[in-house]
């Protein structure tokens, strides 16, 4: 009888341990840092497919979007942040809120789909943003843009989705060199970062975007391969992102996998461990 009771107590203690471990992990992820794995090439070369980073959720304070979404279609799990913290949604404010800075690389919730996106903050509330010939103008003044060589990668399937890169040098065969023009963009507050060019397309020449109060305008650094604020939400784009939808700032890459899974440690990129995101 004592043996059964001991076994029962051990089982209960194991359940308690698991419960508290999950609770602590949930609180940590909600309040401090959220892991994020880069699934697409929209932020090349700043972020590559397979980069693994932690998002600083303390940078901008907290809103309903700070609660994690748990989405695993393979297992039939789709728990949205609004299901957990939706009571805080709707006023476009934040607890301990802090304004993001132009040039920050930010993870945010898509205003329509609720999926997590990562882009660079280009336009602040009240800004007028426009592109002409691929050059960004903010409040009527073009940003400084200077040529800086090329970005080259191997034409191959990338990441778990097996996506192939787009190239400026035309059709490239398997294993060939996929090349894009590289430029350094300097924003009005002095933030410098690399942007890539694939070719002239509609998103290089736009009308004027008037960023509403309490909203932000985001773009990918891989300018010709990014679904961002240049495309309206009704057309499947990001549009203007409310302040409350910001999740956090990407500060540092922990490690990076060039393979189909981050678990394939033999494909980890040796030059990206603990690399700062700029």
Buried (B, 14 or more C-beta within 10 A) or exposed (E): EEEEEEEEEEEEEEEEEEEEEEEEEBEEBBEBBBEBBBBBBBBBBBBBBBBBBBBBBBBBBBBBBBBBBBEEEEEEEEEBBBEBBEEBBEEEEBEEEEEBBBBBBBBBBBBEEBEBBBBBBBBBBEBBBBBEEBBBBBEEEEBBBEEEEBBEBEBEEBBBEEBEBBBBBEEBEEEEEBBBBBBBBBBBEEBEBBBBBBEEEEBBEBEEBEBEEBBBBBBBBBBBBBBBBBBEBEEEBBBBBBBBBBBBBBBEBBBBBBBBEBEEEEBBBEEBEEBEBE
